[in-house]
Amino acid sequence: MKKYLTLKNILIFVISLTIILFVYNDYFLYKTPILKINNIETTVEGYGSYNEKYYNQKITGVIKNGNLKGKIITVNNVTSTSGVNDEQIHKRSELFIKQSNNNIYSIIGVKRDKYIAILAVLFIDLIILVSGIQGVKTLLSLFVNIIISALAIFVFQSNADRLNLLLLYIFVSMIFIITSLFITNGNKTKTYSAIISSIVSLLVSFGLSYLIINIHGRDVTIWTMDYIEYVRDYENYFYVCILLSGLGAIMDISITISSSLNELIDKNFKITKKALLKSGREISKDIIGTMSNVMLYTCFTPIVPLAFLAIKNNMPLMRAINYYGEIELIIVLCSCISIVLAIPISLYISTYILKKYKKEVVK
């Protein structure tokens, strides 16, 4: 028990608890009035299609911020069993509300920052406790990449008429690779090897996917565009999705192979290139299956609820999959191509760079 009660762990616990308590009481940060619920009275309002029940919720609570702070008010919320077009409010919920001209209050959203804070703190604590300094580097890498992403969006938004979205994100992807691998692995030969391997793998695999899609007419349905009135870079939106989807997997494969080959060379400098390539191929067999499954689950997760909802509303199964899953299926296949191509590219580039560097050091 004593080994867990170190100064580092106690400090992590105190900081984490402070952050969570702050988010639970951060009402003053919001301009929109926030209602903390004291009581909910629910009554059955009626029945809709497929005998779906509709409820009326009479919600009483106290406003926690703004000019109306401390005022007790009542709002109504109509909800249904499915919750497709509405949301059932619970007593633990906190609501964003607005006041109309006739002093009637209505709900405009649910305050969920506390759940995000708990999950974020848990993730940060676990990665630090499990990985130590390497975990801190990983978090720093994530933070830097979030800033880069935000800057890229800001730059494109400010220069949308002059910038090509795809070219911008090809450049941004290279920055992601360089910053991520440098921060997490330091200024080492295996880092340079992984960076070169990642960039080459990304460009080759994306170029191949781009060529195949263009040959077949680029007639891809992007269902999310139904909610956007005007998109100047419609096609490039799709290509950016393909570009970024396999980026993490490519970097992971490149650094894994580079680190493994570097370790083999350190153990036996006289190891031949043929032996290195053979060892690298054996290592890659354990990577390719898991990485392909990661891409499959990641890309298809967003469309599962939409496909089920469409099927529930009498849309045929194949039509639902075709409409909501077409773009994700293409992205999965392109990402898997990236993973497969990253292995031989990383193997040959890492073998060449690491063997050459070690030879020069010995001389």
PyMOL commands that set and color helices and strands:
alter all, ss='L'
color gray80, all
select helices_A, chain A and resi 2-4+7-24+27-29+49-51+113-131+133-158+165-185+189-215+223-227+234-245+247-267+273-300+303-312+317-362
alter helices_A, ss='H'
color red, helices_A
select strands_A, chain A and resi 34-47+53-63+72-80+94-99+105-110
alter strands_A, ss='S'
color yellow, strands_A
deselect
rebuild
show_as cartoon
